[in-house]
């Protein structure tokens, strides 16, 4: 009879199938179609654009990233894995570097003896090699998840937070840790709530619900002009 032990989750054997985030947990109590749930939100309001980057092996951090995306509506949230992001390009993706993102949020697990998840090793290595001004004033926050059963509890998240600070990033929330054996989900939800508070999420949700644009910047109406066929403006 096969026996599976909790600690076996720390063994990463290749080749193997990588796990996808538990989509059923992400979509819990949601009537939205999958393509709508995972698409970039666009409710017609000019709200902040946020990038959430996750580092995961079993899919737990990835699942939390999509839960955060759902909870932070109507903010415009994009979710990406560490392996699909080049640390050298983070500054240019953010408003402080001419891009569109107001902040970058990280959710990472810890693998083995305090190491980042294998798919994120390249990201961590590149980030830690960047000069001190590479992420100058980039707003960031880190949610580290792990298990206090192991001595290097959330070490990957701790190292990530230090590297982001060392390269000039601007920490907008203190590093938060979530313990798998002691209320990890509650810690993550608290962190997401803190992010929402920073961006006045409740007020924006109320605006969307009411359709009230009085507190938003007024958008110039589209002007339409009817022209005759012989008008000089007609090409």
Helices and strands as residue ranges (DSSP letters): G 6-10, H 23-26, H 34-38, E 49-55, H 60-71, E 76-81, G 82-84, G 87-89, H 90-93, G 95-97, E 103-109, G 118-120, H 121-129, E 139-146, H 155-166, E 170-171, E 176-179, H 184-198, H 201-210
